[in-house]
Amino acid sequence: MKKMIYSGRVSLLALVVALTLAACGQEETEQQPQQGQQGQGQQQPHRVEVAEMRRQDIALQKSYPSLLRSDNEVTLVARVSGTLEERHFEPGQMVEQGERLYTIEPDLYQSTVNQREADLQSAQAQLARAQRDAERFERLVSQNSVSRQQYDQALADRRVAQANVAQAQAALASANLDLGYSQVTAPVSGMISLSEVNVGNVVNSGTELATITPLDPLEVRFQLPQRDAFELRRQIAAGGSLSSIRARLQVPGQESSDDLVGQLNFLGSRVGSGTSTVQASATFANPDAAILPGQFVRVRIEGLKRFDVLAVPEIAVTQGLMGPRVFVLDENDEARERTVQLGDVAGPWQIIVDGLEEGDRVIVGDPAGIEPGMPIDAVAFDGDADALTESVEAEEAQEQQAEAEQAAAMQEGAGGMQPGEGEEGAQ
């Protein structure tokens, strides 16, 4: 009997202990969400760079496509007829202005010059005789020794002799021109092409002989959008000049260190009705002939600006449900999403056309992890968008490297486990 009573007391005690433990567990479970909610309510501010919007002038670095050509390219054409006796160059070499390139039967034209010189001497002798006759008849007519008609005839003969001299001089000048044309020289400096006519062939006036392409300097023509042309003219009117606008010639597939650097030398005065563009040109020194006409290139303008605009570092712009967005701070220093309209990209800067106003405080640091309503510990932005972009990219690279190292370590640990070890651990 006592044994039964003792057993009952033990069972009752065990029941009380079990109920007490269950109640404590339920109380802890109820307290945990409350503690979690309390932790969320006391969320620590996120430390990030913040910039106050002010209007500024932003330098652009835009490039425009162009098909390279040499506007001073010259086609050599024979000016006289005759046998092509000599060629004084090798195809593809650089020739200098005034350098002799072809010889076209000069002896023939030298003989013509000699004949014209003799004709001139004859005409000059006749003029001298006519001059003496006219002077003699002038004295005789004053003495009534000759008739007035004879005197007039002497004056007419002198005028005819003068005309003959002028005609002979013109013929000699023409013969000298033909003699000069028998030696074909380079009208410009540049690279010469293959010869179109072989030595020994007969050429006529107008026969194409070769082509000379100037390579230094190069003149490149391209089209500017009318907005860029307007801003460029505005910049020039504010005290700049075309020569201060630097241009860089970029060839696809070529290292940027090999780009040619030149300057803008022309900006058109009208907008094309069909393209809404303005023609421009730039010159580039090309002493090594590294770039040739016919190549597709891009002309990058380095002095172009946008005036009185709002801009943020490009890294501050993210894509939201309603389009491009930035985060701004409200009066409580909490992040708020703001949809914006984007303009041109200027290096590390993104121009904002609409959505921001002067005085807005914009989060310009790394926006990763920022959500609307999050408290922000604002750090003043120093204005160096390049340094900001580099620091964020460096942090992202470090995070990616750390994740890769962690994944490699986990994979190495899984690969090094001996067969059966996992099963024993599970048991």
Secondary structure, DSSP 8 states (H G I E B T S, - for coil): -HHHHHHHHHHHHHHHHHHHHHHHHHHHHHHHHHHHHHHHHT---EEEEEEE---EEEE--EEEEEE---TT-EEEE-SS-EEEEEE-S-TT-EE-TT-EEEEE-HHHHHHHHHHHHHHHHHHHHHHHHHHHHHHHHHHHHHTTSS-HHHHHHHHHHHHHHHHHHHHHHHHHHHHHHHHHHTEEE-SS-EEE---SS-TT-EE-TT-EEEEEE--SSEEEEEEEEHHHHHHHHHHHHTT--GGGSEEEEE-TTS-GGG-EEEEEEEE-SS--TTT-EEEEEEEE--TT--S-TT-EEEEEESS-EEEEEEEEEGGG-EEETTEEEEEEE-TTSBEEEEE-EEEEEETTEEEEEES--TT-EEE-S--TT--TT-BEEEEE--S-HHHHHHHHHHHHHHHHHHHHHHHHHHHHHHHH--TTHHHHHH-
